[in-house]
Amino acid sequence: MLIDVRETWEILEYGKIPGSVNIPLNEVSEALQMNPRDFKEKYHEVKPSKSDSLVFSCLAGRRSKKALDTAISLGFHRAQHYAGGWKEWETYEFSENKKGN
């Protein structure tokens, strides 16, 4: 599961990596401790289990690193973060789209 920890307004203004779920950084700890029904209702996704792979992303890697530390402290040991974040992905995506035109 790819979790984008930017604020909702950032997602609306700049976009997101397709397939990512927006859980702002200040909600990550609470979200990962929610019961599955509440998580599904709030985020429209199945709550990840502690054995699932999680990848956190943000704009440039700082907030995703904090989210990673939070997840690991809660027992999500298969978590990692995308250090390049949206900035890197957007550059890659733009160059791939440009090649296709």
N, CA, C and O atoms as CSV, one atom per row, in Angstrom:
chain,resi,resn,atom,element,x,y,z
A,1,MET,N,N,0.849,-1.174,0.000
A,1,MET,CA,C,0.000,0.000,0.000
A,1,MET,C,C,0.896,1.238,0.000
A,1,MET,O,O,1.826,1.346,0.799
A,2,LEU,N,N,0.603,2.162,-0.901
A,2,LEU,CA,C,1.329,3.430,-0.973
A,2,LEU,C,C,0.499,4.492,-0.267
A,2,LEU,O,O,-0.632,4.773,-0.663
A,3,ILE,N,N,1.068,5.079,0.783
A,3,ILE,CA,C,0.374,6.084,1.580
A,3,ILE,C,C,1.057,7.432,1.396
A,3,ILE,O,O,2.234,7.592,1.721
A,4,ASP,N,N,0.308,8.398,0.873
A,4,ASP,CA,C,0.812,9.755,0.683
A,4,ASP,C,C,0.463,10.547,1.939
A,4,ASP,O,O,-0.714,10.713,2.260
A,5,VAL,N,N,1.476,11.034,2.648
A,5,VAL,CA,C,1.249,11.693,3.934
A,5,VAL,C,C,1.195,13.221,3.832
A,5,VAL,O,O,1.249,13.919,4.844
A,6,ARG,N,N,1.086,13.733,2.596
A,6,ARG,CA,C,0.920,15.180,2.451
A,6,ARG,C,C,-0.482,15.596,2.893
A,6,ARG,O,O,-1.378,14.764,3.037
A,7,GLU,N,N,-0.647,16.897,3.103
A,7,GLU,CA,C,-1.964,17.425,3.454
A,7,GLU,C,C,-2.896,17.295,2.247
A,7,GLU,O,O,-2.442,17.300,1.103
A,8,THR,N,N,-4.183,17.179,2.504
A,8,THR,CA,C,-5.169,16.993,1.444
A,8,THR,C,C,-5.099,18.121,0.410
A,8,THR,O,O,-5.226,17.863,-0.787
A,9,TRP,N,N,-4.901,19.352,0.850
A,9,TRP,CA,C,-4.842,20.474,-0.104
A,9,TRP,C,C,-3.670,20.320,-1.071
A,9,TRP,O,O,-3.757,20.742,-2.225
A,10,GLU,N,N,-2.564,19.712,-0.603
A,10,GLU,CA,C,-1.408,19.506,-1.487
A,10,GLU,C,C,-1.752,18.517,-2.602
A,10,GLU,O,O,-1.357,18.701,-3.753
A,11,ILE,N,N,-2.483,17.481,-2.249
A,11,ILE,CA,C,-2.901,16.467,-3.225
A,11,ILE,C,C,-3.808,17.127,-4.268
A,11,ILE,O,O,-3.640,16.923,-5.470
A,12,LEU,N,N,-4.768,17.921,-3.789
A,12,LEU,CA,C,-5.708,18.577,-4.694
A,12,LEU,C,C,-4.998,19.563,-5.612
A,12,LEU,O,O,-5.354,19.684,-6.784
A,13,GLU,N,N,-4.003,20.265,-5.094
A,13,GLU,CA,C,-3.311,21.276,-5.887
A,13,GLU,C,C,-2.280,20.688,-6.846
A,13,GLU,O,O,-2.166,21.137,-7.986
A,14,TYR,N,N,-1.526,19.678,-6.387
A,14,TYR,CA,C,-0.405,19.178,-7.181
A,14,TYR,C,C,-0.633,17.804,-7.806
A,14,TYR,O,O,0.036,17.450,-8.776
A,15,GLY,N,N,-1.563,17.033,-7.265
A,15,GLY,CA,C,-1.795,15.682,-7.757
A,15,GLY,C,C,-1.144,14.649,-6.853
A,15,GLY,O,O,-0.524,14.981,-5.843
A,16,LYS,N,N,-1.302,13.378,-7.244
A,16,LYS,CA,C,-0.751,12.296,-6.428
A,16,LYS,C,C,-0.302,11.152,-7.310
A,16,LYS,O,O,-0.661,11.070,-8.484
A,17,ILE,N,N,0.482,10.282,-6.730
A,17,ILE,CA,C,0.907,9.078,-7.433
A,17,ILE,C,C,-0.321,8.166,-7.552
A,17,ILE,O,O,-0.962,7.865,-6.545
A,18,PRO,N,N,-0.652,7.729,-8.760
A,18,PRO,CA,C,-1.841,6.874,-8.922
A,18,PRO,C,C,-1.808,5.665,-7.975
A,18,PRO,O,O,-0.780,5.010,-7.802
A,19,GLY,N,N,-2.960,5.400,-7.375
A,19,GLY,CA,C,-3.086,4.264,-6.472
A,19,GLY,C,C,-2.722,4.557,-5.032
A,19,GLY,O,O,-2.911,3.709,-4.160
A,20,SER,N,N,-2.200,5.751,-4.767
A,20,SER,CA,C,-1.825,6.077,-3.392
A,20,SER,C,C,-3.053,6.475,-2.579
A,20,SER,O,O,-4.061,6.926,-3.123
A,21,VAL,N,N,-2.943,6.299,-1.278
A,21,VAL,CA,C,-3.993,6.652,-0.334
A,21,VAL,C,C,-3.493,7.855,0.460
A,21,VAL,O,O,-2.366,7.848,0.956
A,22,ASN,N,N,-4.323,8.881,0.580
A,22,ASN,CA,C,-3.911,10.067,1.330
A,22,ASN,C,C,-4.269,9.916,2.802
A,22,ASN,O,O,-5.442,9.887,3.174
A,23,ILE,N,N,-3.226,9.820,3.636
A,23,ILE,CA,C,-3.384,9.849,5.095
A,23,ILE,C,C,-2.378,10.895,5.579
A,23,ILE,O,O,-1.191,10.595,5.700
A,24,PRO,N,N,-2.843,12.131,5.861
A,24,PRO,CA,C,-1.906,13.170,6.300
A,24,PRO,C,C,-1.053,12.711,7.487
A,24,PRO,O,O,-1.497,11.941,8.338
A,25,LEU,N,N,0.180,13.207,7.512
A,25,LEU,CA,C,1.146,12.782,8.525
A,25,LEU,C,C,0.570,12.818,9.939
A,25,LEU,O,O,0.797,11.897,10.723
A,26,ASN,N,N,-0.175,13.877,10.271
A,26,ASN,CA,C,-0.703,13.983,11.638
A,26,ASN,C,C,-1.797,12.960,11.945
A,26,ASN,O,O,-2.259,12.878,13.083
A,27,GLU,N,N,-2.221,12.171,10.935
A,27,GLU,CA,C,-3.237,11.124,11.144
A,27,GLU,C,C,-2.655,9.713,11.087
A,27,GLU,O,O,-3.356,8.747,11.388
A,28,VAL,N,N,-1.386,9.580,10.705
A,28,VAL,CA,C,-0.816,8.247,10.457
A,28,VAL,C,C,-0.882,7.342,11.684
A,28,VAL,O,O,-1.321,6.196,11.584
A,29,SER,N,N,-0.451,7.843,12.833
A,29,SER,CA,C,-0.448,7.005,14.039
A,29,SER,C,C,-1.857,6.521,14.371
A,29,SER,O,O,-2.070,5.334,14.617
A,30,GLU,N,N,-2.800,7.432,14.378
A,30,GLU,CA,C,-4.187,7.072,14.680
A,30,GLU,C,C,-4.747,6.114,13.627
A,30,GLU,O,O,-5.413,5.137,13.967
A,31,ALA,N,N,-4.476,6.395,12.347
A,31,ALA,CA,C,-5.006,5.563,11.264
A,31,ALA,C,C,-4.519,4.122,11.373
A,31,ALA,O,O,-5.296,3.184,11.192
A,32,LEU,N,N,-3.233,3.947,11.668
A,32,LEU,CA,C,-2.667,2.596,11.744
A,32,LEU,C,C,-3.144,1.830,12.977
A,32,LEU,O,O,-2.936,0.622,13.085
A,33,GLN,N,N,-3.784,2.542,13.905
A,33,GLN,CA,C,-4.310,1.885,15.104
A,33,GLN,C,C,-5.837,1.774,15.088
A,33,GLN,O,O,-6.427,1.252,16.034
A,34,MET,N,N,-6.475,2.257,14.031
A,34,MET,CA,C,-7.942,2.195,13.920
A,34,MET,C,C,-8.413,0.757,13.751
A,34,MET,O,O,-7.657,-0.122,13.336
A,35,ASN,N,N,-9.678,0.542,14.084
A,35,ASN,CA,C,-10.229,-0.765,13.748
A,35,ASN,C,C,-10.494,-0.760,12.239
A,35,ASN,O,O,-10.740,0.296,11.657
A,36,PRO,N,N,-10.446,-1.930,11.610
A,36,PRO,CA,C,-10.546,-2.017,10.153
A,36,PRO,C,C,-11.792,-1.354,9.559
A,36,PRO,O,O,-11.726,-0.769,8.478
A,37,ARG,N,N,-12.913,-1.442,10.250
A,37,ARG,CA,C,-14.155,-0.854,9.732
A,37,ARG,C,C,-14.048,0.674,9.655
A,37,ARG,O,O,-14.433,1.279,8.654
A,38,ASP,N,N,-13.522,1.291,10.719
A,38,ASP,CA,C,-13.367,2.746,10.736
A,38,ASP,C,C,-12.348,3.204,9.694
A,38,ASP,O,O,-12.539,4.235,9.049
A,39,PHE,N,N,-11.267,2.441,9.527
A,39,PHE,CA,C,-10.251,2.781,8.536
A,39,PHE,C,C,-10.872,2.773,7.136
A,39,PHE,O,O,-10.669,3.703,6.354
A,40,LYS,N,N,-11.625,1.721,6.832
A,40,LYS,CA,C,-12.268,1.590,5.512
A,40,LYS,C,C,-13.239,2.743,5.269
A,40,LYS,O,O,-13.299,3.293,4.169
A,41,GLU,N,N,-13.995,3.102,6.297
A,41,GLU,CA,C,-14.968,4.181,6.172
A,41,GLU,C,C,-14.281,5.528,5.914
A,41,GLU,O,O,-14.753,6.322,5.100
A,42,LYS,N,N,-13.176,5.781,6.605
A,42,LYS,CA,C,-12.501,7.074,6.483
A,42,LYS,C,C,-11.631,7.178,5.237
A,42,LYS,O,O,-11.630,8.213,4.571
A,43,TYR,N,N,-10.883,6.111,4.909
A,43,TYR,CA,C,-9.904,6.183,3.827
A,43,TYR,C,C,-10.302,5.405,2.566
A,43,TYR,O,O,-9.594,5.450,1.560
A,44,HIS,N,N,-11.438,4.691,2.620
A,44,HIS,CA,C,-11.957,3.943,1.465
A,44,HIS,C,C,-10.991,2.873,0.969
A,44,HIS,O,O,-10.946,2.571,-0.223
A,45,GLU,N,N,-10.233,2.312,1.876
A,45,GLU,CA,C,-9.283,1.230,1.571
A,45,GLU,C,C,-9.311,0.234,2.723
A,45,GLU,O,O,-9.723,0.560,3.836
A,46,VAL,N,N,-8.861,-0.995,2.433
A,46,VAL,CA,C,-8.736,-2.000,3.483
A,46,VAL,C,C,-7.536,-1.621,4.347
A,46,VAL,O,O,-6.466,-1.301,3.830
A,47,LYS,N,N,-7.720,-1.659,5.653
A,47,LYS,CA,C,-6.621,-1.316,6.556
A,47,LYS,C,C,-5.484,-2.326,6.398
A,47,LYS,O,O,-5.716,-3.534,6.388
A,48,PRO,N,N,-4.259,-1.825,6.274
A,48,PRO,CA,C,-3.128,-2.756,6.151
A,48,PRO,C,C,-2.882,-3.498,7.466
A,48,PRO,O,O,-3.109,-2.963,8.551
A,49,SER,N,N,-2.414,-4.738,7.343
A,49,SER,CA,C,-2.033,-5.489,8.541
A,49,SER,C,C,-0.547,-5.233,8.799
A,49,SER,O,O,0.153,-4.681,7.951
A,50,LYS,N,N,-0.085,-5.632,9.958
A,50,LYS,CA,C,1.317,-5.401,10.313
A,50,LYS,C,C,2.274,-6.200,9.438
A,50,LYS,O,O,3.471,-5.910,9.415
A,51,SER,N,N,1.773,-7.197,8.720
A,51,SER,CA,C,2.645,-7.977,7.832
A,51,SER,C,C,2.618,-7.461,6.387
A,51,SER,O,O,3.363,-7.957,5.542
A,52,ASP,N,N,1.774,-6.478,6.100
A,52,ASP,CA,C,1.700,-5.911,4.748
A,52,ASP,C,C,2.877,-4.981,4.481
A,52,ASP,O,O,3.450,-4.400,5.403
A,53,SER,N,N,3.224,-4.852,3.213
A,53,SER,CA,C,4.232,-3.879,2.806
A,53,SER,C,C,3.573,-2.510,2.705
A,53,SER,O,O,2.530,-2.358,2.070
A,54,LEU,N,N,4.183,-1.528,3.330
A,54,LEU,CA,C,3.706,-0.146,3.262
A,54,LEU,C,C,4.827,0.712,2.714
A,54,LEU,O,O,5.995,0.506,3.044
A,55,VAL,N,N,4.473,1.670,1.879
A,55,VAL,CA,C,5.435,2.659,1.403
A,55,VAL,C,C,4.805,4.019,1.636
A,55,VAL,O,O,3.685,4.283,1.198
A,56,PHE,N,N,5.533,4.878,2.330
A,56,PHE,CA,C,5.057,6.225,2.602
A,56,PHE,C,C,5.720,7.192,1.635
A,56,PHE,O,O,6.906,7.065,1.330
A,57,SER,N,N,4.944,8.162,1.153
A,57,SER,CA,C,5.507,9.206,0.299
A,57,SER,C,C,4.976,10.558,0.738
A,57,SER,O,O,3.939,10.655,1.394
A,58,CYS,N,N,5.708,11.603,0.363
A,58,CYS,CA,C,5.281,12.972,0.628
A,58,CYS,C,C,5.819,13.826,-0.504
A,58,CYS,O,O,5.925,13.344,-1.631
A,59,LEU,N,N,6.160,15.070,-0.242
A,59,LEU,CA,C,6.665,15.926,-1.307
A,59,LEU,C,C,8.115,15.590,-1.640
A,59,LEU,O,O,8.464,15.396,-2.804
A,60,ALA,N,N,8.959,15.521,-0.603
A,60,ALA,CA,C,10.398,15.332,-0.854
A,60,ALA,C,C,11.081,14.350,0.098
A,60,ALA,O,O,12.305,14.221,0.060
A,61,GLY,N,N,10.330,13.660,0.944
A,61,GLY,CA,C,10.924,12.612,1.767
A,61,GLY,C,C,11.003,12.861,3.263
A,61,GLY,O,O,11.243,11.922,4.021
A,62,ARG,N,N,10.810,14.088,3.712
A,62,ARG,CA,C,10.924,14.359,5.158
A,62,ARG,C,C,9.748,13.803,5.946
A,62,ARG,O,O,9.935,13.076,6.921
A,63,ARG,N,N,8.541,14.146,5.523
A,63,ARG,CA,C,7.358,13.665,6.251
A,63,ARG,C,C,7.191,12.163,6.113
A,63,ARG,O,O,6.752,11.503,7.055
A,64,SER,N,N,7.534,11.609,4.951
A,64,SER,CA,C,7.400,10.157,4.782
A,64,SER,C,C,8.345,9.414,5.718
A,64,SER,O,O,8.017,8.322,6.183
A,65,LYS,N,N,9.508,9.985,6.000
A,65,LYS,CA,C,10.451,9.365,6.945
A,65,LYS,C,C,9.855,9.361,8.343
A,65,LYS,O,O,9.992,8.379,9.072
A,66,LYS,N,N,9.192,10.455,8.726
A,66,LYS,CA,C,8.523,10.505,10.042
A,66,LYS,C,C,7.405,9.472,10.111
A,66,LYS,O,O,7.238,8.800,11.128
A,67,ALA,N,N,6.638,9.346,9.027
A,67,ALA,CA,C,5.560,8.353,8.985
A,67,ALA,C,C,6.121,6.939,9.082
A,67,ALA,O,O,5.549,6.080,9.753
A,68,LEU,N,N,7.246,6.702,8.409
A,68,LEU,CA,C,7.914,5.403,8.469
A,68,LEU,C,C,8.309,5.082,9.910
A,68,LEU,O,O,8.059,3.978,10.393
A,69,ASP,N,N,8.916,6.034,10.588
A,69,ASP,CA,C,9.319,5.819,11.981
A,69,ASP,C,C,8.108,5.493,12.851
A,69,ASP,O,O,8.178,4.624,13.720
A,70,THR,N,N,7.000,6.192,12.615
A,70,THR,CA,C,5.767,5.933,13.373
A,70,THR,C,C,5.273,4.517,13.109
A,70,THR,O,O,4.947,3.784,14.042
A,71,ALA,N,N,5.218,4.136,11.842
A,71,ALA,CA,C,4.715,2.804,11.483
A,71,ALA,C,C,5.577,1.702,12.093
A,71,ALA,O,O,5.051,0.721,12.619
A,72,ILE,N,N,6.887,1.858,12.026
A,72,ILE,CA,C,7.782,0.846,12.596
A,72,ILE,C,C,7.576,0.751,14.104
A,72,ILE,O,O,7.581,-0.344,14.667
A,73,SER,N,N,7.395,1.895,14.757
A,73,SER,CA,C,7.175,1.879,16.208
A,73,SER,C,C,5.864,1.184,16.575
A,73,SER,O,O,5.703,0.714,17.702
A,74,LEU,N,N,4.926,1.120,15.623
A,74,LEU,CA,C,3.642,0.449,15.852
A,74,LEU,C,C,3.659,-1.013,15.396
A,74,LEU,O,O,2.636,-1.694,15.457
A,75,GLY,N,N,4.818,-1.491,14.941
A,75,GLY,CA,C,4.941,-2.902,14.579
A,75,GLY,C,C,4.799,-3.214,13.096
A,75,GLY,O,O,4.721,-4.385,12.723
A,76,PHE,N,N,4.763,-2.198,12.243
A,76,PHE,CA,C,4.688,-2.406,10.798
A,76,PHE,C,C,6.121,-2.505,10.265
A,76,PHE,O,O,6.676,-1.527,9.764
A,77,HIS,N,N,6.704,-3.689,10.380
A,77,HIS,CA,C,8.131,-3.862,10.094
A,77,HIS,C,C,8.457,-4.006,8.615
A,77,HIS,O,O,9.630,-4.047,8.245
A,78,ARG,N,N,7.422,-4.083,7.752
A,78,ARG,CA,C,7.672,-4.153,6.301
A,78,ARG,C,C,7.413,-2.794,5.656
A,78,ARG,O,O,7.149,-2.711,4.457
A,79,ALA,N,N,7.489,-1.733,6.454
A,79,ALA,CA,C,7.256,-0.376,5.954
A,79,ALA,C,C,8.563,0.228,5.443
A,79,ALA,O,O,9.650,-0.110,5.911
A,80,GLN,N,N,8.428,1.118,4.483
A,80,GLN,CA,C,9.566,1.871,3.958
A,80,GLN,C,C,9.053,3.218,3.469
A,80,GLN,O,O,7.849,3.474,3.492
A,81,HIS,N,N,9.960,4.072,3.028
A,81,HIS,CA,C,9.488,5.340,2.476
A,81,HIS,C,C,10.172,5.638,1.160
A,81,HIS,O,O,11.303,5.221,0.911
A,82,TYR,N,N,9.457,6.372,0.325
A,82,TYR,CA,C,9.938,6.775,-0.984
A,82,TYR,C,C,10.612,8.127,-0.793
A,82,TYR,O,O,9.953,9.167,-0.778
A,83,ALA,N,N,11.933,8.096,-0.645
A,83,ALA,CA,C,12.695,9.294,-0.288
A,83,ALA,C,C,12.554,10.412,-1.314
A,83,ALA,O,O,12.591,11.586,-0.946
A,84,GLY,N,N,12.393,10.077,-2.595
A,84,GLY,CA,C,12.266,11.101,-3.628
A,84,GLY,C,C,10.922,11.797,-3.630
A,84,GLY,O,O,10.800,12.942,-4.066
A,85,GLY,N,N,9.909,11.091,-3.134
A,85,GLY,CA,C,8.578,11.652,-3.013
A,85,GLY,C,C,7.965,12.132,-4.314
A,85,GLY,O,O,8.386,11.744,-5.404
A,86,TRP,N,N,6.960,12.985,-4.174
A,86,TRP,CA,C,6.211,13.500,-5.310
A,86,TRP,C,C,7.121,14.213,-6.311
A,86,TRP,O,O,6.952,14.075,-7.522
A,87,LYS,N,N,8.087,14.976,-5.793
A,87,LYS,CA,C,8.981,15.726,-6.694
A,87,LYS,C,C,9.693,14.792,-7.662
A,87,LYS,O,O,9.731,15.056,-8.864
A,88,GLU,N,N,10.256,13.704,-7.149
A,88,GLU,CA,C,10.970,12.770,-8.013
A,88,GLU,C,C,10.003,12.056,-8.952
A,88,GLU,O,O,10.271,11.936,-10.148
A,89,TRP,N,N,8.887,11.585,-8.418
A,89,TRP,CA,C,7.925,10.839,-9.233
A,89,TRP,C,C,7.377,11.712,-10.356
A,89,TRP,O,O,7.252,11.255,-11.492
A,90,GLU,N,N,7.051,12.959,-10.047
A,90,GLU,CA,C,6.501,13.868,-11.053
A,90,GLU,C,C,7.508,14.100,-12.189
A,90,GLU,O,O,7.126,14.142,-13.359
A,91,THR,N,N,8.773,14.247,-11.847
A,91,THR,CA,C,9.820,14.427,-12.857
A,91,THR,C,C,9.914,13.194,-13.742
A,91,THR,O,O,9.997,13.313,-14.964
A,92,TYR,N,N,9.902,12.018,-13.139
A,92,TYR,CA,C,9.965,10.762,-13.884
A,92,TYR,C,C,8.736,10.601,-14.769
A,92,TYR,O,O,8.846,10.261,-15.947
A,93,GLU,N,N,7.564,10.848,-14.188
A,93,GLU,CA,C,6.308,10.696,-14.928
A,93,GLU,C,C,6.263,11.665,-16.107
A,93,GLU,O,O,5.838,11.289,-17.200
A,94,PHE,N,N,6.696,12.898,-15.898
A,94,PHE,CA,C,6.698,13.895,-16.963
A,94,PHE,C,C,7.615,13.456,-18.102
A,94,PHE,O,O,7.253,13.569,-19.274
A,95,SER,N,N,8.790,12.961,-17.761
A,95,SER,CA,C,9.737,12.545,-18.813
A,95,SER,C,C,9.212,11.314,-19.561
A,95,SER,O,O,9.430,11.201,-20.767
A,96,GLU,N,N,8.532,10.401,-18.884
A,96,GLU,CA,C,7.969,9.228,-19.554
A,96,GLU,C,C,6.845,9.643,-20.505
A,96,GLU,O,O,6.747,9.124,-21.617
A,97,ASN,N,N,6.000,10.574,-20.068
A,97,ASN,CA,C,4.899,11.044,-20.919
A,97,ASN,C,C,5.437,11.787,-22.136
A,97,ASN,O,O,4.889,11.681,-23.233
A,98,LYS,N,N,6.497,12.528,-21.935
A,98,LYS,CA,C,7.098,13.293,-23.013
A,98,LYS,C,C,7.648,12.339,-24.087
A,98,LYS,O,O,7.525,12.607,-25.282
A,99,LYS,N,N,8.251,11.234,-23.653
A,99,LYS,CA,C,8.794,10.248,-24.592
A,99,LYS,C,C,7.691,9.645,-25.461
A,99,LYS,O,O,7.894,9.361,-26.642
A,100,GLY,N,N,6.515,9.457,-24.849
A,100,GLY,CA,C,5.401,8.818,-25.554
A,100,GLY,C,C,4.758,9.716,-26.598
A,100,GLY,O,O,4.053,9.215,-27.473
A,101,ASN,N,N,4.975,11.024,-26.539
A,101,ASN,CA,C,4.340,11.959,-27.485
A,101,ASN,C,C,5.168,12.140,-28.736
A,101,ASN,O,O,4.778,12.891,-29.631
